[in-house]
Amino acid sequence: QVQLVESGGGLVQPGGSLRLSCATSRSILSSNVMGWYRQAPGKERELVAAITSGGSTNYADSVKGRFTISRDNAKNMVYLEMNSLKPEDTAVYYCNARRNYGVGYNWGQGTQVTVSS
């Protein structure tokens, strides 16, 4: 069964905005710290934002002040609002449960974000 499904990516100009969505399950969302990750071609996958069950958030320095992670427990959704997008934000974005040892579930297909003029 599919447990994490990302959507909302697309092509956007520098300075533009996108909102990514992650559809998950009640059981996953209620019991995990959730994170958004991204992987650019030829680069290692990296954590860009995370949110705890209590709503505390953390961001990578590269996106701090521009991205906002949120969760809607009633809808079993995790969101990533991205503003002031830069070409270096171009990557495939994934959501997953954040664990001390890595991530909690198999990676989904992700959603492509391309920032270009």
N, CA, C and O atoms as a printed pandas DataFrame, in Angstrom:
     atom_number atom_name residue_name chain_id  residue_number  x_coord  y_coord  z_coord
0              1         N          GLN        A               1    0.835   -1.194    0.000
1              2        CA          GLN        A               1    0.000    0.000    0.000
2              3         C          GLN        A               1    0.877    1.255    0.000
3              4         O          GLN        A               1    1.921    1.302    0.650
4              5         N          VAL        A               2    0.429    2.263   -0.741
5              6        CA          VAL        A               2    1.104    3.543   -0.764
6              7         C          VAL        A               2    0.836    4.276    0.545
7              8         O          VAL        A               2   -0.315    4.441    0.949
8              9         N          GLN        A               3    1.903    4.712    1.202
9             10        CA          GLN        A               3    1.762    5.360    2.497
10            11         C          GLN        A               3    2.062    6.855    2.476
11            12         O          GLN        A               3    1.602    7.595    3.346
12            13         N          LEU        A               4    2.833    7.303    1.483
13            14        CA          LEU        A               4    3.217    8.699    1.358
14            15         C          LEU        A               4    3.140    9.102   -0.109
15            16         O          LEU        A               4    3.799    8.501   -0.957
16            17         N          VAL        A               5    2.344   10.107   -0.404
17            18        CA          VAL        A               5    2.165   10.555   -1.780
18            19         C          VAL        A               5    2.360   12.055   -1.854
19            20         O          VAL        A               5    1.600   12.819   -1.259
20            21         N          GLU        A               6    3.385   12.475   -2.588
21            22        CA          GLU        A               6    3.701   13.889   -2.736
22            23         C          GLU        A               6    3.053   14.460   -3.994
23            24         O          GLU        A               6    2.873   13.754   -4.986
24            25         N          SER        A               7    2.707   15.737   -3.942
25            26        CA          SER        A               7    2.146   16.419   -5.096
26            27         C          SER        A               7    2.388   17.917   -4.965
27            28         O          SER        A               7    2.805   18.401   -3.912
28            29         N          GLY        A               8    2.121   18.640   -6.039
29            30        CA          GLY        A               8    2.200   20.090   -6.007
30            31         C          GLY        A               8    3.408   20.698   -6.675
31            32         O          GLY        A               8    3.503   21.921   -6.776
32            33         N          GLY        A               9    4.333   19.877   -7.135
33            34        CA          GLY        A               9    5.511   20.400   -7.796
34            35         C          GLY        A               9    5.195   20.929   -9.173
35            36         O          GLY        A               9    4.083   20.777   -9.678
36            37         N          GLY        A              10    6.192   21.556   -9.775
37            38        CA          GLY        A              10    6.020   22.102  -11.100
38            39         C          GLY        A              10    7.144   23.033  -11.465
39            40         O          GLY        A              10    8.161   23.109  -10.775
40            41         N          LEU        A              11    6.953   23.741  -12.555
41            42        CA          LEU        A              11    7.921   24.719  -13.039
42            43         C          LEU        A              11    7.528   26.104  -12.553
43            44         O          LEU        A              11    6.384   26.527  -12.720
44            45         N          VAL        A              12    8.474   26.805  -11.956
45            46        CA          VAL        A              12    8.217   28.136  -11.436
46            47         C          VAL        A              12    9.432   29.020  -11.693
47            48         O          VAL        A              12   10.565   28.540  -11.717
48            49         N          GLN        A              13    9.191   30.301  -11.882
49            50        CA          GLN        A              13   10.278   31.247  -12.093
50            51         C          GLN        A              13   10.958   31.603  -10.778
51            52         O          GLN        A              13   10.335   31.517   -9.720
52            53         N          PRO        A              14   12.222   31.998  -10.826
53            54        CA          PRO        A              14   12.882   32.458   -9.604
54            55         C          PRO        A              14   12.070   33.546   -8.917
55            56         O          PRO        A              14   11.545   34.449   -9.568
56            57         N          GLY        A              15   11.973   33.452   -7.603
57            58        CA          GLY        A              15   11.169   34.383   -6.838
58            59         C          GLY        A              15    9.731   33.961   -6.664
59            60         O          GLY        A              15    8.991   34.578   -5.897
60            61         N          GLY        A              16    9.325   32.925   -7.361
61            62        CA          GLY        A              16    7.968   32.444   -7.282
62            63         C          GLY        A              16    7.725   31.553   -6.080
63            64         O          GLY        A              16    8.610   31.343   -5.250
64            65         N          SER        A              17    6.502   31.029   -6.004
65            66        CA          SER        A              17    6.088   30.218   -4.866
66            67         C          SER        A              17    5.377   28.952   -5.316
67            68         O          SER        A              17    4.771   28.906   -6.387
68            69         N          LEU        A              18    5.460   27.936   -4.484
69            70        CA          LEU        A              18    4.742   26.682   -4.668
70            71         C          LEU        A              18    4.361   26.133   -3.305
71            72         O          LEU        A              18    5.021   26.420   -2.306
72            73         N          ARG        A              19    3.300   25.348   -3.265
73            74        CA          ARG        A              19    2.961   24.613   -2.063
74            75         C          ARG        A              19    2.907   23.133   -2.383
75            76         O          ARG        A              19    2.129   22.692   -3.228
76            77         N          LEU        A              20    3.737   22.384   -1.703
77            78        CA          LEU        A              20    3.762   20.942   -1.863
78            79         C          LEU        A              20    2.869   20.283   -0.818
79            80         O          LEU        A              20    2.739   20.770    0.305
80            81         N          SER        A              21    2.262   19.175   -1.204
81            82        CA          SER        A              21    1.390   18.441   -0.306
82            83         C          SER        A              21    1.869   17.006   -0.177
83            84         O          SER        A              21    2.366   16.420   -1.139
84            85         N          CYS        A              22    1.721   16.452    0.994
85            86        CA          CYS        A              22    2.056   15.063    1.264
86            87         C          CYS        A              22    0.854   14.400    1.906
87            88         O          CYS        A              22    0.478   14.728    3.032
88            89         N          ALA        A              23    0.258   13.470    1.187
89            90        CA          ALA        A              23   -0.865   12.710    1.717
90            91         C          ALA        A              23   -0.336   11.469    2.404
91            92         O          ALA        A              23    0.389   10.677    1.803
92            93         N          THR        A              24   -0.697   11.301    3.658
93            94        CA          THR        A              24   -0.236   10.154    4.414
94            95         C          THR        A              24   -1.401    9.567    5.194
95            96         O          THR        A              24   -2.559    9.861    4.898
96            97         N          SER        A              25   -1.107    8.749    6.175
97            98        CA          SER        A              25   -2.147    8.106    6.964
98            99         C          SER        A              25   -2.210    8.694    8.358
99           100         O          SER        A              25   -1.267    9.337    8.820
100          101         N          ARG        A              26   -3.325    8.468    9.017
101          102        CA          ARG        A              26   -3.486    8.943   10.379
102          103         C          ARG        A              26   -2.443    8.346   11.313
103          104         O          ARG        A              26   -1.887    9.038   12.165
104          105         N          SER        A              27   -2.186    7.064   11.144
105          106        CA          SER        A              27   -1.246    6.392   12.030
106          107         C          SER        A              27    0.176    6.927   11.861
107          108         O          SER        A              27    0.899    7.086   12.845
108          109         N          ILE        A              28    0.574    7.202   10.634
109          110        CA          ILE        A              28    1.911    7.734   10.383
110          111         C          ILE        A              28    2.040    9.146   10.925
111          112         O          ILE        A              28    3.012    9.471   11.607
112          113         N          LEU        A              29    1.073    9.973   10.626
113          114        CA          LEU        A              29    1.151   11.380   10.999
114          115         C          LEU        A              29    1.080   11.587   12.503
115          116         O          LEU        A              29    1.738   12.479   13.040
116          117         N          SER        A              30    0.304   10.786   13.173
117          118        CA          SER        A              30    0.091   10.973   14.601
118          119         C          SER        A              30    1.249   10.485   15.460
119          120         O          SER        A              30    1.341   10.851   16.632
120          121         N          SER        A              31    2.120    9.677   14.909
121          122        CA          SER        A              31    3.163    9.045   15.709
122          123         C          SER        A              31    4.585    9.361   15.264
123          124         O          SER        A              31    5.532    8.740   15.747
124          125         N          ASN        A              32    4.750   10.306   14.362
125          126        CA          ASN        A              32    6.073   10.580   13.808
126          127         C          ASN        A              32    6.359   12.066   13.663
127          128         O          ASN        A              32    5.454   12.878   13.469
128          129         N          VAL        A              33    7.625   12.395   13.763
129          130        CA          VAL        A              33    8.111   13.671   13.261
130          131         C          VAL        A              33    8.132   13.548   11.740
131          132         O          VAL        A              33    8.685   12.589   11.201
132          133         N          MET        A              34    7.540   14.498   11.057
133          134        CA          MET        A              34    7.466   14.452    9.608
134          135         C          MET        A              34    8.452   15.436    8.993
135          136         O          MET        A              34    8.688   16.521    9.525
136          137         N          GLY        A              35    9.017   15.035    7.870
137          138        CA          GLY        A              35    9.990   15.880    7.215
138          139         C          GLY        A              35    9.808   15.937    5.715
139          140         O          GLY        A              35    9.263   15.022    5.098
140          141         N          TRP        A              36   10.274   17.025    5.147
141          142        CA          TRP        A              36   10.395   17.163    3.705
142          143         C          TRP        A              36   11.868   17.065    3.346
143          144         O          TRP        A              36   12.718   17.698    3.973
144          145         N          TYR        A              37   12.155   16.273    2.340
145          146        CA          TYR        A              37   13.507   16.051    1.861
146          147         C          TYR        A              37   13.564   16.414    0.386
147          148         O          TYR        A              37   12.536   16.458   -0.289
148          149         N          ARG        A              38   14.751   16.669   -0.107
149          150        CA          ARG        A              38   14.899   16.919   -1.536
150          151         C          ARG        A              38   16.209   16.331   -2.035
151          152         O          ARG        A              38   17.174   16.175   -1.286
152          153         N          GLN        A              39   16.214   16.013   -3.313
153          154        CA          GLN        A              39   17.403   15.476   -3.943
154          155         C          GLN        A              39   17.545   16.071   -5.336
155          156         O          GLN        A              39   16.694   15.871   -6.202
156          157         N          ALA        A              40   18.621   16.795   -5.533
157          158        CA          ALA        A              40   18.951   17.347   -6.839
158          159         C          ALA        A              40   19.800   16.346   -7.605
159          160         O          ALA        A              40   20.456   15.503   -6.992
160          161         N          PRO        A              41   19.802   16.418   -8.925
161          162        CA          PRO        A              41   20.609   15.488   -9.716
162          163         C          PRO        A              41   22.069   15.496   -9.294
163          164         O          PRO        A              41   22.687   16.555   -9.189
164          165         N          GLY        A              42   22.614   14.315   -9.054
165          166        CA          GLY        A              42   24.007   14.191   -8.679
166          167         C          GLY        A              42   24.328   14.565   -7.252
167          168         O          GLY        A              42   25.498   14.577   -6.871
168          169         N          LYS        A              43   23.323   14.873   -6.451
169          170        CA          LYS        A              43   23.550   15.267   -5.072
170          171         C          LYS        A              43   22.839   14.324   -4.108
171          172         O          LYS        A              43   21.905   13.614   -4.480
172          173         N          GLU        A              44   23.297   14.335   -2.880
173          174        CA          GLU        A              44   22.712   13.502   -1.839
174          175         C          GLU        A              44   21.370   14.069   -1.396
175          176         O          GLU        A              44   21.179   15.284   -1.356
176          177         N          ARG        A              45   20.454   13.184   -1.069
177          178        CA          ARG        A              45   19.174   13.631   -0.533
178          179         C          ARG        A              45   19.392   14.323    0.811
179          180         O          ARG        A              45   20.168   13.852    1.642
180          181         N          GLU        A              46   18.701   15.441    1.014
181          182        CA          GLU        A              46   18.880   16.215    2.224
182          183         C          GLU        A              46   17.546   16.586    2.854
183          184         O          GLU        A              46   16.540   16.751    2.163
184          185         N          LEU        A              47   17.553   16.712    4.154
185          186        CA          LEU        A              47   16.382   17.167    4.889
186          187         C          LEU        A              47   16.312   18.686    4.797
187          188         O          LEU        A              47   17.300   19.371    5.062
188          189         N          VAL        A              48   15.155   19.212    4.422
189          190        CA          VAL        A              48   15.002   20.656    4.322
190          191         C          VAL        A              48   14.089   21.232    5.398
191          192         O          VAL        A              48   14.231   22.400    5.760
192          193         N          ALA        A              49   13.159   20.439    5.914
193          194        CA          ALA        A              49   12.239   20.929    6.936
194          195         C          ALA        A              49   11.636   19.765    7.690
195          196         O          ALA        A              49   11.448   18.687    7.126
196          197         N          ALA        A              50   11.331   19.972    8.961
197          198        CA          ALA        A              50   10.719   18.936    9.782
198          199         C          ALA        A              50    9.739   19.565   10.755
199          200         O          ALA        A              50    9.886   20.722   11.149
200          201         N          ILE        A              51    8.733   18.783   11.139
201          202        CA          ILE        A              51    7.740   19.256   12.092
202          203         C          ILE        A              51    7.375   18.135   13.046
203          204         O          ILE        A              51    7.149   17.001   12.623
204          205         N          THR        A              52    7.318   18.449   14.333
205          206        CA          THR        A              52    6.970   17.473   15.353
206          207         C          THR        A              52    5.458   17.403   15.517
207          208         O          THR        A              52    4.716   18.206   14.952
208          209         N          SER        A              53    5.023   16.430   16.299
209          210        CA          SER        A              53    3.601   16.295   16.568
210          211         C          SER        A              53    3.048   17.510   17.306
211          212         O          SER        A              53    1.857   17.807   17.217
212          213         N          GLY        A              54    3.908   18.204   18.030
213          214        CA          GLY        A              54    3.498   19.393   18.747
214          215         C          GLY        A              54    3.579   20.669   17.940
215          216         O          GLY        A              54    3.210   21.737   18.428
216          217         N          GLY        A              55    4.059   20.571   16.709
217          218        CA          GLY        A              55    4.106   21.724   15.840
218          219         C          GLY        A              55    5.433   22.456   15.793
219          220         O          GLY        A              55    5.551   23.465   15.097
220          221         N          SER        A              56    6.431   21.975   16.514
221          222        CA          SER        A              56    7.752   22.588   16.448
222          223         C          SER        A              56    8.393   22.289   15.102
223          224         O          SER        A              56    8.245   21.189   14.569
224          225         N          THR        A              57    9.097   23.256   14.560
225          226        CA          THR        A              57    9.679   23.108   13.228
226          227         C          THR        A              57   11.170   23.377   13.222
227          228         O          THR        A              57   11.693   24.105   14.066
228          229         N          ASN        A              58   11.843   22.777   12.257
229          230        CA          ASN        A              58   13.250   23.019   12.004
230          231         C          ASN        A              58   13.458   23.092   10.502
231          232         O          ASN        A              58   12.772   22.421    9.732
232          233         N          TYR        A              59   14.417   23.918   10.098
233          234        CA          TYR        A              59   14.683   24.116    8.685
234          235         C          TYR        A              59   16.171   24.088    8.403
235          236         O          TYR        A              59   16.989   24.482    9.234
236          237         N          ALA        A              60   16.503   23.617    7.219
237          238        CA          ALA        A              60   17.870   23.736    6.758
238          239         C          ALA        A              60   18.194   25.203    6.547
239          240         O          ALA        A              60   17.322   25.996    6.192
240          241         N          ASP        A              61   19.448   25.559    6.766
241          242        CA          ASP        A              61   19.846   26.954    6.615
242          243         C          ASP        A              61   19.537   27.492    5.217
243          244         O          ASP        A              61   19.241   28.675    5.052
244          245         N          SER        A              62   19.606   26.629    4.232
245          246        CA          SER        A              62   19.404   27.052    2.859
246          247         C          SER        A              62   17.976   27.488    2.548
247          248         O          SER        A              62   17.745   28.201    1.571
248          249         N          VAL        A              63   17.013   27.064    3.373
249          250        CA          VAL        A              63   15.613   27.397    3.117
250          251         C          VAL        A              63   14.981   28.201    4.244
251          252         O          VAL        A              63   13.836   28.638    4.123
252          253         N          LYS        A              64   15.695   28.399    5.315
253          254        CA          LYS        A              64   15.160   29.116    6.471
254          255         C          LYS        A              64   14.704   30.516    6.072
255          256         O          LYS        A              64   15.428   31.260    5.410
256          257         N          GLY        A              65   13.497   30.852    6.487
257          258        CA          GLY        A              65   12.933   32.145    6.156
258          259         C          GLY        A              65   12.164   32.171    4.859
259          260         O          GLY        A              65   11.442   33.128    4.582
260          261         N          ARG        A              66   12.309   31.127    4.057
261          262        CA          ARG        A              66   11.620   31.054    2.765
262          263         C          ARG        A              66   10.579   29.937    2.712
263          264         O          ARG        A              66    9.557   30.072    2.040
264          265         N          PHE        A              67   10.835   28.836    3.418
265          266        CA          PHE        A              67    9.940   27.685    3.407
266          267         C          PHE        A              67    9.218   27.575    4.744
267          268         O          PHE        A              67    9.753   27.960    5.784
268          269         N          THR        A              68    7.999   27.046    4.705
269          270        CA          THR        A              68    7.226   26.792    5.911
270          271         C          THR        A              68    6.602   25.410    5.837
271          272         O          THR        A              68    5.871   25.103    4.895
272          273         N          ILE        A              69    6.889   24.578    6.827
273          274        CA          ILE        A              69    6.288   23.256    6.908
274          275         C          ILE        A              69    5.112   23.307    7.875
275          276         O          ILE        A              69    5.169   23.993    8.896
276          277         N          SER        A              70    4.057   22.585    7.554
277          278        CA          SER        A              70    2.891   22.522    8.418
278          279         C          SER        A              70    2.235   21.155    8.281
279          280         O          SER        A              70    2.527   20.401    7.354
280          281         N          ARG        A              71    1.349   20.851    9.215
281          282        CA          ARG        A              71    0.636   19.582    9.159
282          283         C          ARG        A              71   -0.820   19.797    9.523
283          284         O          ARG        A              71   -1.149   20.644   10.354
284          285         N          ASP        A              72   -1.685   19.025    8.896
285          286        CA          ASP        A              72   -3.113   19.057    9.171
286          287         C          ASP        A              72   -3.507   17.646    9.558
287          288         O          ASP        A              72   -3.727   16.795    8.696
288          289         N          ASN        A              73   -3.593   17.402   10.845
289          290        CA          ASN        A              73   -3.865   16.063   11.330
290          291         C          ASN        A              73   -5.249   15.563   10.924
291          292         O          ASN        A              73   -5.438   14.366   10.705
292          293         N          ALA        A              74   -6.209   16.466   10.825
293          294        CA          ALA        A              74   -7.561   16.072   10.451
294          295         C          ALA        A              74   -7.623   15.549    9.021
295          296         O          ALA        A              74   -8.444   14.689    8.705
296          297         N          LYS        A              75   -6.755   16.071    8.160
297          298        CA          LYS        A              75   -6.743   15.675    6.760
298          299         C          LYS        A              75   -5.605   14.713    6.424
299          300         O          LYS        A              75   -5.461   14.296    5.275
300          301         N          ASN        A              76   -4.808   14.367    7.414
301          302        CA          ASN        A              76   -3.660   13.475    7.222
302          303         C          ASN        A              76   -2.706   14.025    6.158
303          304         O          ASN        A              76   -2.257   13.300    5.271
304          305         N          MET        A              77   -2.410   15.310    6.266
305          306        CA          MET        A              77   -1.589   15.985    5.269
306          307         C          MET        A              77   -0.426   16.723    5.908
307          308         O          MET        A              77   -0.523   17.221    7.030
308          309         N          VAL        A              78    0.669   16.784    5.177
309          310        CA          VAL        A              78    1.809   17.615    5.515
310          311         C          VAL        A              78    2.078   18.523    4.326
311          312         O          VAL        A              78    2.038   18.077    3.179
312          313         N          TYR        A              79    2.350   19.787    4.591
313          314        CA          TYR        A              79    2.550   20.753    3.528
314          315         C          TYR        A              79    3.917   21.406    3.622
315          316         O          TYR        A              79    4.519   21.476    4.693
316          317         N          LEU        A              80    4.386   21.874    2.495
317          318        CA          LEU        A              80    5.597   22.681    2.450
318          319         C          LEU        A              80    5.322   23.878    1.552
319          320         O          LEU        A              80    5.223   23.743    0.332
320          321         N          GLU        A              81    5.202   25.039    2.160
321          322        CA          GLU        A              81    5.038   26.276    1.412
322          323         C          GLU        A              81    6.406   26.841    1.095
323          324         O          GLU        A              81    7.217   27.070    1.992
324          325         N          MET        A              82    6.656   27.061   -0.170
325          326        CA          MET        A              82    7.957   27.522   -0.625
326          327         C          MET        A              82    7.806   28.880   -1.286
327          328         O          MET        A              82    7.060   29.034   -2.253
328          329         N          ASN        A              83    8.510   29.849   -0.764
329          330        CA          ASN        A              83    8.488   31.204   -1.289
330          331         C          ASN        A              83    9.887   31.633   -1.699
331          332         O          ASN        A              83   10.879   31.019   -1.305
332          333         N          SER        A              84    9.955   32.684   -2.485
333          334        CA          SER        A              84   11.236   33.221   -2.942
334          335         C          SER        A              84   12.135   32.126   -3.489
335          336         O          SER        A              84   13.310   32.033   -3.133
336          337         N          LEU        A              85   11.581   31.314   -4.344
337          338        CA          LEU        A              85   12.306   30.157   -4.859
338          339         C          LEU        A              85   13.508   30.566   -5.693
339          340         O          LEU        A              85   13.486   31.558   -6.422
340          341         N          LYS        A              86   14.553   29.769   -5.560
341          342        CA          LYS        A              86   15.805   29.996   -6.260
342          343         C          LYS        A              86   16.116   28.808   -7.160
343          344         O          LYS        A              86   15.620   27.709   -6.915
344          345         N          PRO        A              87   16.923   29.003   -8.194
345          346        CA          PRO        A              87   17.284   27.876   -9.056
346          347         C          PRO        A              87   17.887   26.711   -8.285
347          348         O          PRO        A              87   17.674   25.557   -8.657
348          349         N          GLU        A              88   18.627   26.984   -7.228
349          350        CA          GLU        A              88   19.230   25.924   -6.439
350          351         C          GLU        A              88   18.218   25.113   -5.633
351          352         O          GLU        A              88   18.580   24.099   -5.037
352          353         N          ASP        A              89   16.960   25.544   -5.607
353          354        CA          ASP        A              89   15.904   24.761   -4.979
354          355         C          ASP        A              89   15.394   23.651   -5.896
355          356         O          ASP        A              89   14.607   22.805   -5.472
356          357         N          THR        A              90   15.835   23.654   -7.132
357          358        CA          THR        A              90   15.412   22.636   -8.086
358          359         C          THR        A              90   15.815   21.251   -7.600
359          360         O          THR        A              90   16.991   20.994   -7.342
360          361         N          ALA        A              91   14.839   20.367   -7.478
361          362        CA          ALA        A              91   15.076   19.025   -6.955
362          363         C          ALA        A              91   13.774   18.250   -6.971
363          364         O          ALA        A              91   12.704   18.805   -7.221
364          365         N          VAL        A              92   13.881   16.959   -6.700
365          366        CA          VAL        A              92   12.708   16.155   -6.415
366          367         C          VAL        A              92   12.485   16.207   -4.912
367          368         O          VAL        A              92   13.405   15.950   -4.136
368          369         N          TYR        A              93   11.281   16.533   -4.506
369          370        CA          TYR        A              93   10.949   16.684   -3.097
370          371         C          TYR        A              93   10.150   15.491   -2.604
371          372         O          TYR        A              93    9.227   15.027   -3.272
372          373         N          TYR        A              94   10.515   15.002   -1.429
373          374        CA          TYR        A              94    9.891   13.837   -0.830
374          375         C          TYR        A              94    9.458   14.142    0.602
375          376         O          TYR        A              94   10.067   14.976    1.272
376          377         N          CYS        A              95    8.425   13.478    1.063
377          378        CA          CYS        A              95    8.092   13.529    2.475
378          379         C          CYS        A              95    8.310   12.160    3.093
379          380         O          CYS        A              95    8.222   11.139    2.412
380          381         N          ASN        A              96    8.594   12.145    4.379
381          382        CA          ASN        A              96    8.803   10.902    5.095
382          383         C          ASN        A              96    8.791   11.184    6.586
383          384         O          ASN        A              96    8.827   12.338    7.014
384          385         N          ALA        A              97    8.742   10.131    7.359
385          386        CA          ALA        A              97    8.874   10.253    8.799
386          387         C          ALA        A              97   10.348   10.360    9.148
387          388         O          ALA        A              97   11.162    9.561    8.685
388          389         N          ARG        A              98   10.686   11.340    9.956
389          390        CA          ARG        A              98   12.072   11.522   10.349
390          391         C          ARG        A              98   12.388   10.684   11.581
391          392         O          ARG        A              98   11.686   10.739   12.590
392          393         N          ARG        A              99   13.458    9.913   11.474
393          394        CA          ARG        A              99   13.941    9.107   12.589
394          395         C          ARG        A              99   15.398    9.422   12.855
395          396         O          ARG        A              99   16.099    9.966   12.003
396          397         N          ASN        A             100   15.839    9.075   14.040
397          398        CA          ASN        A             100   17.231    9.320   14.394
398          399         C          ASN        A             100   18.188    8.574   13.474
399          400         O          ASN        A             100   19.300    9.035   13.217
400          401         N          TYR        A             101   17.753    7.433   12.985
401          402        CA          TYR        A             101   18.593    6.593   12.140
402          403         C          TYR        A             101   18.394    6.850   10.658
403          404         O          TYR        A             101   19.108    6.284    9.830
404          405         N          GLY        A             102   17.440    7.691   10.315
405          406        CA          GLY        A             102   17.149    7.950    8.913
406          407         C          GLY        A             102   15.699    8.317    8.719
407          408         O          GLY        A             102   15.239    9.340    9.226
408          409         N          VAL        A             103   14.970    7.486    7.986
409          410        CA          VAL        A             103   13.553    7.709    7.745
410          411         C          VAL        A             103   12.776    6.448    8.057
411          412         O          VAL        A             103   13.342    5.357    8.114
412          413         N          GLY        A             104   11.478    6.600    8.258
413          414        CA          GLY        A             104   10.675    5.502    8.736
414          415         C          GLY        A             104   10.027    4.629    7.692
415          416         O          GLY        A             104    9.609    3.512    7.996
416          417         N          TYR        A             105    9.931    5.118    6.446
417          418        CA          TYR        A             105    9.187    4.396    5.430
418          419         C          TYR        A             105    9.910    4.413    4.094
419          420         O          TYR        A             105   10.863    5.166    3.893
420          421         N          ASN        A             106    9.445    3.581    3.199
421          422        CA          ASN        A             106   10.005    3.579    1.852
422          423         C          ASN        A             106    9.724    4.917    1.184
423          424         O          ASN        A             106    8.689    5.540    1.417
424          425         N          TRP        A             107   10.659    5.343    0.353
425          426        CA          TRP        A             107   10.481    6.587   -0.379
426          427         C          TRP        A             107    9.391    6.452   -1.431
427          428         O          TRP        A             107    9.275    5.420   -2.092
428          429         N          GLY        A             108    8.595    7.507   -1.578
429          430        CA          GLY        A             108    7.611    7.558   -2.641
430          431         C          GLY        A             108    8.248    8.070   -3.916
431          432         O          GLY        A             108    9.472    8.121   -4.028
432          433         N          GLN        A             109    7.422    8.448   -4.873
433          434        CA          GLN        A             109    7.952    8.936   -6.146
434          435         C          GLN        A             109    8.420   10.381   -6.072
435          436         O          GLN        A             109    9.174   10.832   -6.934
436          437         N          GLY        A             110    7.989   11.102   -5.066
437          438        CA          GLY        A             110    8.363   12.499   -4.927
438          439         C          GLY        A             110    7.638   13.380   -5.928
439          440         O          GLY        A             110    6.856   12.904   -6.752
440          441         N          THR        A             111    7.914   14.678   -5.840
441          442        CA          THR        A             111    7.346   15.621   -6.791
442          443         C          THR        A             111    8.443   16.576   -7.245
443          444         O          THR        A             111    9.196   17.106   -6.428
444          445         N          GLN        A             112    8.526   16.788   -8.541
445          446        CA          GLN        A             112    9.599   17.583   -9.127
446          447         C          GLN        A             112    9.313   19.074   -9.004
447          448         O          GLN        A             112    8.235   19.545   -9.365
448          449         N          VAL        A             113   10.288   19.801   -8.495
449          450        CA          VAL        A             113   10.242   21.255   -8.452
450          451         C          VAL        A             113   11.382   21.782   -9.313
451          452         O          VAL        A             113   12.547   21.464   -9.079
452          453         N          THR        A             114   11.040   22.583  -10.301
453          454        CA          THR        A             114   12.039   23.171  -11.176
454          455         C          THR        A             114   11.899   24.686  -11.134
455          456         O          THR        A             114   10.838   25.230  -11.440
456          457         N          VAL        A             115   12.966   25.356  -10.755
457          458        CA          VAL        A             115   12.979   26.813  -10.668
458          459         C          VAL        A             115   13.884   27.330  -11.777
459          460         O          VAL        A             115   15.101   27.149  -11.739
460          461         N          SER        A             116   13.281   27.965  -12.750
461          462        CA          SER        A             116   14.031   28.409  -13.918
462          463         C          SER        A             116   13.296   29.532  -14.617
463          464         O          SER        A             116   12.069   29.615  -14.565
464          465         N          SER        A             117   14.060   30.404  -15.276
465          466        CA          SER        A             117   13.480   31.458  -16.082
466          467         C          SER        A             117   13.120   30.978  -17.473
467          468         O          SER        A             117   12.616   31.756  -18.284
